[in-house]
Amino acid sequence: MKDLVILYVKLKDGFPLFIHLYRKIKKEGLNKQDITKLLENQNKLVDLEQRVVLYSKFIRGQQLEKQQLEREINLLRTKRDNFDGISPL
């Protein structure tokens, strides 16, 4: 009981969150290993989310560069086609 009182005093406003977490852990039947794995996986998920954002930005940049190059190719083709129609001197 003494530990619970100390915990309650330390948690203060966070006590309802602690109780919610405790109930979820009991409901899911999680043990220390499960909780440790969940926390480790959460950190990995955050890292993966950041990688997805980075790669998405990179892909978008590559798409924009591709579009620009396609426009340049089309412009050069147009110039070539117009040049082909000119008779030599």
PyMOL commands that set and color helices and strands:
alter all, ss='L'
color gray80, all
select helices_A, chain A and resi 2-28+32-84
alter helices_A, ss='H'
color red, helices_A
deselect
rebuild
show_as cartoon
